[in-house]
Amino acid sequence: MIAPEFFYAAVIVMIGAFLALLRVLLGPSVPDRVVGVDTLNTLIVAGMVLLGAAYDRTIYIDIAIVYALLSYVGTLAIAKYLQGGLE
């Protein structure tokens, strides 16, 4: 059984993910959508850390660290592409 603190934290993360998803879908420009995807990735990492803490499993935290690193590299690649560097 999950403690209520983890449940409430997960609800807050889900609300933030919903708002970030709205930014991705309704963003008026491409940089707004990139920021929305980056925010969504950060909230996914936060959810993985919450899941690892709730179930006392360190593997979720390790996966969250790798996912955060890949998300960062992906965001850098997209920013470089939007700037006109990857041709």
C-alpha positions in Angstrom: 0.0 0.0 0.0 1.3 3.4 -1.0 1.5 6.1 1.7 -0.9 9.0 1.2 2.1 11.4 0.9 3.3 9.6 -2.2 -0.2 9.5 -3.6 -0.7 13.3 -3.2 2.7 14.0 -4.7 1.9 11.8 -7.7 -1.4 13.7 -8.2 0.5 17.0 -8.2 3.0 15.6 -10.7 0.2 14.3 -12.9 -1.5 17.7 -12.9 1.8 19.3 -13.9 2.2 16.7 -16.7 -1.3 17.5 -18.0 -0.4 21.2 -18.1 2.9 20.5 -19.9 1.0 18.3 -22.4 -1.3 21.1 -23.1 1.7 23.4 -23.8 3.0 20.8 -26.2 -0.3 20.5 -28.0 -1.3 24.1 -28.0 2.0 25.9 -28.1 2.0 28.7 -30.6 5.6 28.2 -31.6 8.1 25.3 -31.8 10.3 26.6 -28.9 7.2 26.5 -26.7 6.6 22.9 -27.6 10.2 22.0 -26.9 9.9 23.6 -23.5 6.7 21.7 -22.9 8.4 18.4 -23.9 11.4 19.1 -21.6 9.0 19.9 -18.7 7.1 16.7 -19.4 10.4 14.7 -19.3 11.3 16.4 -16.0 8.0 15.4 -14.5 8.4 11.9 -15.7 11.7 11.7 -13.9 10.1 13.1 -10.8 7.4 10.4 -11.1 10.0 7.7 -11.4 11.8 9.0 -8.3 8.5 9.1 -6.4 7.7 5.5 -7.5 11.1 4.4 -6.4 10.7 6.0 -3.0 7.2 4.7 -2.6 8.1 1.1 -3.3 11.7 1.4 -1.8 13.3 0.2 -5.1 16.5 1.9 -6.2 16.2 0.6 -9.8 13.6 3.2 -10.5 15.9 6.0 -9.4 18.7 4.6 -11.5 16.5 4.5 -14.5 15.3 8.0 -13.8 18.9 9.3 -13.8 19.6 7.7 -17.2 16.3 9.0 -18.5 17.1 12.5 -17.3 20.5 12.4 -19.0 19.0 11.2 -22.3 16.3 13.9 -22.0 18.9 16.6 -21.5 21.0 15.4 -24.5 17.8 15.2 -26.6 16.8 18.8 -25.7 20.3 20.0 -26.6 20.1 18.3 -30.0 16.7 19.9 -30.7 17.9 23.3 -29.6 20.9 23.0 -31.9 18.7 21.9 -34.8 16.3 24.8 -34.2 19.3 27.2 -34.2 20.3 25.8 -37.6 23.4 23.8 -36.6 22.4 20.3 -37.6 22.2 20.2 -41.4 
